[in-house]
Amino acid sequence: MSIYLDHAATTPMIEDAIAAMSAQMVALGNPSSLHTPGRASRKVIEQSRESLAAEIGCAPSEIIFTASGTEANNTALKGLYWKGRSVGRNVVVISAIEHHAILDPAQWLVDHEGAEVILIGTTNEGVLDISKLEELISRRADEIAVISVMHSNNETGVVQPIAEVVAVANAHSIPVHCDGVQSFKKVPLSFSDLQLTALSLSAHKIGGPLGIGILVLKRGLEIPALLHGGGQEREIRSGTLNAPAIVGFAAAARADYPSAQVKQLREELAAGIVRVIPDAYINGSGELLPGIVNATFPGTESDTLLLLFDGQGIAASTGSAC
Ligand SMILES: Cc1ncc(COP(=O)(O)O)c(C=O)c1O
């Protein structure tokens, strides 16, 4: 029997998403073309955009389709940095626990674009240290181009205090980007309620296809693009839209996530681990994603453990897959 315990890395596609995507894959038409097949393709994309916007709590026009969560993160972080730098702000503030899809573009901005990156650490419980952020903002608000904090962490599952981050940032008109890739559909997450400037999402973490992401970008805000070409998606993300992947994403986002059931399984697994292995302990506390158990097994080599699990048909992870 094989047991897949790595849904933070990627999830199996749900049937509705496969069906929607398969139907669209045989449909012809570039959504930017004016003829009938082109307009038909545009129509399904715009319907999907509306359906996704309802799930995200944003306006349809605030959705920019990208090819991944990684691309959405890069577009937001670099774009908001460049926009800020044009008015003399060169500081990028991120949490120390961001995914590499934020850590690495932030470092790239230091190496190539004159940015100063400041990392804000977490408490022992894995929650962003909001007092450190407040202290930094009280001293250097006028220099900060963008703050980026993930909605929940992909390794610990700890949900972060984004509403508090936005509250301190808004008081100084500092844009906030949030990597919501792990949280979307799993815990409450609304772009408009949180009053975010930008939010990144990815379909393959919620039963949708690989290779499609979303950058939600506040209405009316324009940022420099990474990709230039046909001018699609508010000229922020050029490239022919991937209609099959977009309808697959929308279908996956419409499905209910069985939070209560997954949470119950998490609690059973966590309790079972500490019962069978008394040395082991479970990390993370407070508000957690329903589907992540982060355990430490003292005295073990994580790679060896993973291979032993794999030999038993269990796919687990010792950290981010990439
Ligand atoms: C928190 C987080 N951000 C970003 C990404 C990148 O998303 P994608 O795989 O769509 O590039 C991932 C997953 O890989 C993730 O867990």
The ligand as a Gaussian input file, in Angstrom:
#p B3LYP/6-31G(d) Opt

LIG

0 1
 C        4.700000      28.650000       0.224000
 C        4.989000      28.362000      -1.216000
 N        5.191000      29.373000      -2.065000
 C        5.442000      29.179000      -3.362000
 C        5.503000      27.911000      -3.889000
 C        5.807000      27.754000      -5.338000
 O        4.640000      27.465000      -6.087000
 P        4.792000      26.784000      -7.531000
 O        5.161000      25.350000      -7.300000
 O        3.438000      26.939000      -8.171000
 O        5.839000      27.526000      -8.256000
 C        5.304000      26.805000      -3.030000
 C        5.372000      25.403000      -3.493000
 O        6.145000      24.892000      -4.165000
 C        5.034000      27.042000      -1.660000
 O        4.849000      26.037000      -0.799000

